[in-house]
Amino acid sequence: MEQAVILKPSLVEQFEAAMARGRVALFSAPCGFGKTTTARGLTEGSKVCFLSADQPGFALPSRRDGWTTLVVDDLQYLTQEEDQDALCNLIRENPRRRFLLLTRGELPSYLAPFQIAGVLTVLGPWDLAFDRESTGRLLQAFGAEVSDRQLTAIQEETRGCPLAAALLGQRLAR
């Protein structure tokens, strides 16, 4: 069952502002905050190269490849200095391309110069967390019907964590 991607409007605005201001965004949040799903939703319709740094044989794409947006998931596994340098060089040498980096950790020190220069924006767990309306849309997508009072309670209990809301939505739908 393919589920619709729910994007919180304020996150879409933050992402678009980050891309207008710079060209690199880093989503930093624990598991379950929807980094990967959000990245797929935000880059839909673009020429995307989607990679995961935890995959065996991880390699960054060539500058000659036809991508316009590079998404690197699991950035916390990019531990080899030569890979880190290669990513920084790719960002530096491709000013017309966009980069979306996803990590469970903090901003890596090798990327700090991009943040200082205003090229990179960090979005954290509370930026990714659903607001009440987004939680309601997610529950509806699962076919779960809840009252306003129940939705408020669900939002308070899940604290906007998309995974918690999705699991609850699946259960309520059954």
C-alpha positions in Angstrom: 0.0 0.0 0.0 1.6 3.2 -1.2 0.9 6.1 1.3 0.8 9.7 0.3 3.6 11.9 1.6 2.4 14.5 4.1 4.5 17.6 4.1 4.0 20.2 6.8 3.5 23.6 5.1 5.9 25.5 7.4 8.6 22.9 6.6 8.1 23.3 2.9 8.4 27.1 3.4 11.6 26.7 5.5 13.1 24.3 2.9 12.2 26.7 0.0 13.7 29.6 1.9 16.9 27.6 2.6 17.2 26.7 -1.1 16.6 30.3 -2.2 19.2 31.6 0.4 21.8 28.9 -0.1 21.7 25.5 -1.7 22.3 22.9 1.0 19.9 21.8 3.7 20.7 19.3 6.4 17.9 17.5 8.2 19.2 16.5 11.7 16.7 14.4 13.7 16.4 11.0 15.3 14.8 8.0 13.6 11.1 8.4 13.1 11.0 12.1 12.3 10.5 11.5 8.6 13.8 12.8 7.1 13.9 10.3 4.2 10.1 10.5 3.4 10.2 14.3 3.6 13.3 14.4 1.4 11.5 12.3 -1.2 8.4 14.5 -1.0 10.4 17.8 -1.3 12.5 16.6 -4.3 9.7 14.9 -6.2 9.7 16.0 -9.8 13.4 17.0 -9.7 16.3 15.1 -11.3 17.4 13.5 -8.0 20.3 11.3 -7.1 19.3 9.6 -3.9 22.1 7.9 -2.0 22.6 6.3 1.4 26.0 6.6 3.0 25.5 3.3 4.9 25.3 1.3 1.7 28.3 -0.9 0.8 30.2 0.7 -2.1 28.8 4.2 -1.4 30.2 6.6 -3.9 29.2 10.2 -4.7 27.9 10.8 -8.3 29.9 12.3 -11.0 29.5 16.0 -11.8 28.7 14.9 -15.3 25.6 12.8 -14.2 22.2 14.4 -15.0 21.1 15.2 -11.4 20.1 18.6 -10.2 19.6 17.6 -6.5 21.7 15.2 -4.5 20.2 13.6 -1.4 22.6 11.8 0.9 20.8 9.9 3.6 22.5 8.5 6.7 25.2 11.1 6.5 26.4 10.0 10.0 28.0 7.0 8.2 30.1 9.2 6.0 33.2 8.8 8.2 36.0 8.5 5.7 37.9 11.8 5.3 38.2 11.3 1.5 34.4 10.9 1.2 33.8 14.0 3.3 36.3 16.0 1.2 34.6 14.7 -2.0 31.2 15.8 -0.7 32.6 19.3 0.2 34.2 19.6 -3.2 31.0 18.6 -5.0 29.1 21.3 -3.1 31.8 23.9 -3.8 32.1 23.0 -7.5 28.4 22.8 -8.3 26.8 26.1 -7.5 23.7 25.5 -9.6 22.9 22.2 -7.9 21.1 21.5 -4.7 22.0 19.2 -1.8 19.9 17.7 0.9 21.7 15.9 3.6 20.0 13.7 6.2 21.6 12.6 9.5 20.7 11.3 12.9 23.6 13.3 14.3 24.5 17.0 14.5 26.0 19.1 11.8 29.4 17.5 11.0 32.4 19.8 11.5 33.5 19.4 7.9 30.2 21.1 6.8 30.3 23.9 9.3 32.1 26.3 6.8 29.0 26.0 4.5 26.7 27.0 7.4 28.9 29.9 8.3 28.9 31.1 4.7 25.1 31.0 4.6 25.1 28.2 2.0 23.8 25.5 4.4 20.7 25.6 6.6 20.1 23.0 9.4 16.6 21.9 10.1 16.1 19.9 13.3 13.5 17.6 14.8 11.0 20.3 15.7 11.1 21.6 12.2 10.3 18.1 10.9 7.7 17.3 13.6 4.1 17.4 12.4 1.8 20.2 13.5 -1.7 19.3 14.5 -3.1 19.7 11.0 -0.4 17.6 9.4 -1.0 14.8 12.0 -4.7 15.0 11.1 -4.0 14.7 7.4 -1.8 11.7 8.0 -4.5 10.0 10.0 -7.0 10.7 7.3 -4.6 9.2 4.7 -4.7 6.0 6.6 -8.5 6.2 6.8 -8.5 6.7 10.5 -11.3 9.1 11.7 -10.8 10.9 15.0 -12.6 13.7 16.7 -11.0 17.1 17.3 -10.4 16.2 20.9 -8.8 12.9 20.0 -6.6 14.6 17.4 -5.4 17.1 20.0 -4.6 14.2 22.4 -2.8 12.3 19.7 -0.8 15.4 18.8 0.2 15.9 22.4 1.1 12.2 22.9 3.1 11.8 19.7 4.7 15.3 20.0 4.4 15.5 16.2 6.7 12.5 15.6 5.6 11.3 12.1 6.5 7.7 12.7 4.5 7.6 15.9 1.5 9.2 14.2 1.8 6.8 11.2 1.9 3.7 13.4 -1.1 5.0 15.3 -2.9 5.8 12.1 -2.4 2.3 10.8 -3.7 0.8 14.0 -6.7 3.1 14.2 -7.6 2.3 10.6 -7.8 -1.4 11.4 
